[in-house]
Amino acid sequence: MLLDWDYMLSKLPLIIEAIPRTLLMVLVSAMLGFVIGFVLALVRSYKVPVLSQLATAYISVFRGVPLLVQMYLVYFGLPELFGHLNETLGVALLPTEFNKMFIAILIFTLYTAAYQAEVWYSSLNAVDYQQMEAALSVGMTLPQALIRIFVPQALVSALPNFSNLFISLFKQTSLAFSIKVIDIMAVAKMEAGATYRYLEMYVLVALVYWVLIFGFERLFIHLEKYFSNQKKQQAVSSGQSGIAG
Amino acid sequence: MINFAELIDAFWKLLPKLPLTLSFTVLALIGGTLLGFVLALVRIFRVPVFSQLIVAYVSFMRCTPGIVQLFLIFYGLPQFLDKIGIDIHGWSNFTFAVLAFGLHCGAVMSEVIRSAYLAVPKSQHEAASAVGMSYLQSLRRIIVPQMVRIAVPIVGNNAITIFKESSLVFTVGVVDLMGQAQILTQSRYGVTLIETYLAVSFIYWFCSMVFGRLLAYYQKRTERKYKIMARKA
């Protein structure tokens, strides 16, 4: 036998136990990053003075620096920064100790928000500007036009990009072990170190990631198909009404 | 709070490791491109069995984290090869890291090359053979130049990703930028941790930004060229 399957099966429950923690990190930071990315994209699209430059700088930095470096900086820097602020203010206002899960979600959110902002920005700008004029002319306010007309169209066209970012984020959360969050990677690493069966443990954790991420990939492909079909149907029905009229 | 003298000191101590990180990235990209080329050929010509195997391989590489792949190659591969009587324990950490990243990059590149090939319209092949070109001639003169134009932005973005992901290789003992940063902070008992990693982030950020700009410039130039050609036609 090249691989000790019995050993791998016996360790599978340990890894499955840690899946909720990985999923929590991925889902929460993906959703928060989705919202923050949208706000950043709006700030950049409307060229809000000062804020727009800040958003551009933020996106450039968080896209240009490896995630692991960001993690170290936030994990070690944030308590130090807050401690320093407390000292200068003379009151213990800010916490200097954090839940590790909180820090992990914070970093992943900041990281993915920068990437999602780019996707939001290009997809919102790809929507035809005349649609805004049309929406405003029928009496919609700007937020209404954005939410009802622009966002749905941008989302459909950007879905493949968002799903790529989600998958990439999912994979990146495997770095959370470096700030001592016990996710599936951390469990595998500890077990492998304890029993010296690196091959089996890493094959096992790779398979678990493969199954999870492949599942999400299928889900996104399904959604993409659903939306493009809907679009086609709309095109057909509007074409028919055009003929009837 | 941040000691700027320490920051600048760390910066100069880290900079000599940048060539290693860059050459690592280039090696992984070259290896990945060669592998990706072969994989793409197998898939384009739909070689039975191998083609299906490659689909599974690409899916595995796409759906598992880079760090897992790295650990799998660094810790797992020697154990695996031991069992069939091959000893590779003597390989350097750097070799293992390049191997892991090259294998990952190969999967990505095979998809890039394949989709670039498929993106060139079939009529181009037909037109080339209509004027009497052989298949290889049409590839070299007609198809590949168009593939390059399609693939360059994607390959460039991948290069930036690989460059940033290469920060993981210090976890298997390669002393790259990150490895050097770790040595520096440990030698000072973590006092200069923030300064050191700020210097690291600056180096990574600067390189990715410059490369990103170059890529955007290249794209703009080629786009302009094609626009002019389209207008003439």
Interface residues (C-beta under 8 A of the other chain):
Chain A: L2 S60 V61 R63 G64 V65 P66 L67 L68 V69 Q70 Y72 L73 F76 G77 E80 L81 H84 I167 K171 Q172 T173 S174 L175 M185 A188 K189 A192 R197 Y198 L199 Y202 V203 V205 A206 Y209 W210 I213 F214 E217
Chain B: M1 S59 F60 R62 C63 T64 P65 G66 I67 V68 Q69 F71 L72 Y75 G76 L77 Q79 F80 K83 I84 K164 E165 S167 L168 M178 G190 L193 I194 Y197 L198 V200 S201 Y204 W205 F206 C207 S208 M209 G212
